Each structure stands twice: as structure tokens, then as C-alpha cells.
Amino acid sequence: MTGKELQALIFNKWGCSYDVQILRIKDRIYFQVMWKYLEQNSFPLSSEQYDQHLQQIATYLTEWGVVNQVQVGILEAKSRPRLGKAVSIFLDLGDRTSEWIIDN
């Protein structure tokens, strides 16, 4: 998956180029579609920065082998991102989860 493909998937689902992040909550990893989007005047990233950010996230998803999980999660999402409420998709990394869970 490329960043452009990820953006198209999100835009086709919700009609906006939403920001995304990968988040660790306890011992789980989530892909989150955030409520801010590129088309907003107040969006903090330029178009180029947004493209680079999405490409970086897409690279992680591809390397972790969870692209299909994200695609299905977005397509089957019943809600949309809204202020203060992201759409969260649990990423099952299998045995690789422990590589990304580091206790401080």
C-alpha cells in the first residue's frame, strides 16, 4: 500500500482526507483515523507533509502485513471520525506485537 492509496481509501469512504496515526494502548496497537483533515483551513500539515506522513504510515502497515486489516476496518466502519472521536482499528500483528511493545 502507498500513501496515495491510503488517502484514496479514506477519501472514498468519508469524503475527506483525514489524518491517521498509529497508537499503542496498553499492549495493543491501533490504526486511528483522526477527525482533522487536509481540506480544513486549520489543518496543521501542508499537502506535501500530509503525503509524506501517509506514506510513512502506509510503509509501516505494509511491513507489518496488516494492510488488509486496515482496508477492511475502514470499509466496514459504521461511524465516521468526528471532533474528539477517532475511528480505531485494532491491528493484530501476531507474534510481532512484542517487537512494538516496549515498556519504559
C-alpha positions in Angstrom: 0.0 0.0 0.0 1.2 3.5 -0.8 0.3 6.7 1.0 -1.8 7.8 -2.0 -3.7 4.5 -1.9 -4.4 5.0 1.8 -5.6 8.6 1.2 -7.9 7.4 -1.6 -9.3 4.6 0.6 -10.1 7.2 3.4 -11.4 9.8 1.0 -13.7 7.3 -0.8 -15.1 6.2 2.5 -15.7 9.6 4.1 -15.2 12.3 1.5 -12.3 13.9 3.4 -8.5 13.3 3.6 -8.5 12.5 7.3 -5.2 12.4 9.3 -4.2 9.0 10.6 -1.9 7.7 13.4 -0.7 4.5 14.9 -1.2 4.3 18.6 -0.3 2.0 21.4 -2.8 1.5 24.1 -1.5 -0.9 26.8 -0.4 -4.0 24.9 -2.4 -3.3 21.7 -1.6 -1.4 18.6 -4.3 0.6 16.8 -4.6 2.4 13.4 -6.7 5.5 14.0 -8.4 7.8 11.5 -8.5 11.2 13.2 -11.1 13.9 12.9 -8.8 16.6 11.4 -8.5 16.5 7.6 -6.4 18.0 4.9 -9.2 20.1 3.4 -9.6 22.1 6.6 -8.1 25.6 6.7 -6.8 24.8 10.2 -5.1 21.5 9.3 -1.6 21.7 10.7 0.2 20.0 7.7 0.9 21.1 4.2 -0.3 18.9 1.4 3.3 17.7 0.9 3.7 16.9 4.7 0.4 15.1 4.7 1.5 13.0 1.7 4.8 12.1 3.4 3.1 11.3 6.7 0.6 8.9 4.9 3.4 7.3 3.0 5.3 6.6 6.3 2.2 5.1 7.9 1.4 3.0 4.7 5.0 1.7 4.8 4.6 0.5 8.4 1.2 -1.1 7.6 2.8 -2.9 4.6 5.9 -4.1 6.5 3.7 -5.3 9.4 1.4 -7.2 7.0 -1.8 -5.5 8.2 -2.9 -3.7 5.1 -5.9 -5.9 4.6 -7.0 -5.4 8.3 -6.9 -1.6 7.7 -8.7 -1.8 4.4 -11.5 -4.0 5.9 -11.7 -1.9 9.0 -12.2 1.3 7.0 -14.7 -0.2 4.6 -16.7 -1.7 7.4 -16.6 1.2 9.8 -20.0 2.2 10.9 -19.1 5.7 12.3 -17.0 8.5 10.9 -14.3 10.5 12.6 -15.7 13.4 14.5 -14.3 16.0 16.9 -12.6 14.2 19.8 -13.6 10.7 18.4 -11.3 8.8 16.1 -12.2 5.6 14.2 -9.9 3.0 15.8 -8.9 -0.3 14.1 -7.1 -2.9 16.2 -4.0 -4.2 14.4 -3.3 -7.9 15.0 0.4 -8.1 14.5 0.5 -11.7 15.7 3.9 -12.7 17.2 5.4 -9.4 16.0 3.3 -7.4 18.6 6.0 -7.8 21.2 8.5 -6.1 18.9 6.5 -2.9 19.1 5.5 -3.1 22.8 8.4 -1.7 24.8 8.0 -0.9 28.5 9.7 2.3 29.6 
